[in-house]
Amino acid sequence: MKKKNIASKIYVALLMLFLYMPIAVLIFFSFNDGKTTVWKGFTLKWYVELFNDNAIMQSLYNTLIIAVLASVFATILGTMAAIGISNFKGFKRTAIQNASNIPIINPEIVTGVSLMLMFTLLGVAFNFEMGFWTVLLSHISFCTPYVILSVMPRIRRMDSHIYEAALDLGCNQWQAFTKVVIHEIMPGIISGFLLSFTYSLDDFVITYFTRGSKFQTLPIQIYTMTHKRISPKINALSALLFVTILVILIAINIKDRRAAKAKGLE
């Protein structure tokens, strides 16, 4: 048993090393005084230059505002869709649920090209150019299925009579829905929101086809920089994004553990 435990620990350690070594190298060289992978001394100048680069900062702002808005709207639409799908029975429910999973399985390039063609057609008909709004609508469209996928298992685990019980105990329909149903499926809603935010923040292919010629997000900005030598400012930016996401995940885990302990004490 001890040998198996040691082997499993070694395996997990090697796996973590394989996954996070590239990120550790990136963070390490974000403090390098040189522009190459040769260490030339410790410096913070790339972080200073990063915040002074208007193009990168504007791209970062565009990326964050798109990710937040797309996640919020996708979470609302996906939660409503999941609740609606759960009210169907039999073949209809299975068919609709499978249809909602198609955008997840569908290659991103197919989704991106199809959205580009649709927006181009609408742009000719209604005289508008692709930009912020087309990217936002595109991100909402591909994030919504992930919310449905996250919320549906929580709805299946929920007692189907809990809504009627809340009505019998004096709640009106809105109170029963917000205080009972939403409360029960909230972990799935939060998971769907975080998934949507992550995929929207990271998306390149669909954004590339639907952004037009003027709107720039961070993945597109980094892609345009690959035609030349990538600046160490990108290392600094990547390090900050990684640390921010890591802090958020740690905070969520601490909150979940405290909530679990509180329930155990009750």
Residue, then its C-alpha position, 0 to 999 in steps of 0.5 A: m500500500k505504501k509503495k502504491n501511495i508513493a507511486s501515485k504521489i510521484y505520478v501526480a507530481l510529474l503531471m503537475l510539473f508537466l502542466y505548469m512548468p511552461i507557465a513557471v518559465l513564462i513567469f520567470f522570464s517576465f522578470n528578465d532584463g533581456k528580450t531573449t531567453v538568456w537571463k540578464g538580470f532581474t527587472l520590473k520594466w516589462y510590467v511598467e512598459l505593459f501598463n504604458d502600452n495603450a494598444i495592449m491595454q485597450s485590447l485587454y479592456n475590450t477582452l474583459i468587457i466582452a468576457v464579462l457581458a457575454s458571461v452575464f447574458a449567456t448565464i441568464l439565457g443558459t439558465m432559462a434554457a436549462i429550466g425550460i428544457s427540464n420541463f420537457k419529457g421523453f424524446k423532445r427533451t433529449a432532442i432539444q438537449n442534444a441540439s443545445n450541445i451541437p455548438i460545443i462539439n462543432p469546430e470553432i472555425v465552422t462556427g466562426v465562418s457561419l457567424m461571419l457570413m450571417f453578420t456580413l449578410l445582415g450588415v449589407a441589409f441593415n448597413f452596419e459593420m462588424g465590431f464590438w456588438t458582433v463579437l459580443l453576440s458571437h460570444i454569447s452564442f457559443c457560451t450559452p451551451y456551456v451554461i446549459l451543460s452546467v445547470m442541467p445536472r443541478i436541475r436533475r438532482m433537485d427535488s421536482h416537488i420543491y417548487e410546489a412545496a414553496l408555493d404551499l408554504g406561502c411563497n408567490q411564484w417569483q419568490a418560489f423561483t428565486k429563493v428556492v429553485i435558483h438557490e438550489i441550482m446556484p452552484g451550476i449557475i456559478s460554474g456556467f458563468l466561470l466556464s463562459f468567462t474563461y472561454s470568452l476570455d480565451d477565444f481567438v477563432i470566432t473573434y477573428f472572424t467576427r471582429g471586423s477590421k477595427f475591433q481588437t481583443l487581446p488574443i488577436q493583439i498577441y497574434t498580430m505580434t507574432h509576425k515580429r518578435i514577441s515582446p516580453k511585455i506579453n510574458a508580464l501580461s500572461a503572468l498577471l492573468f495567471v496569478t489573477i485567475l489563480v487567486i480567484l480560484i483559491a478564493i472560490n475554493i476557500k468559500d466553498r470549504r467554509a460553506a461546507k463546514a457551516k452546513g456540517l455544523e448545522 
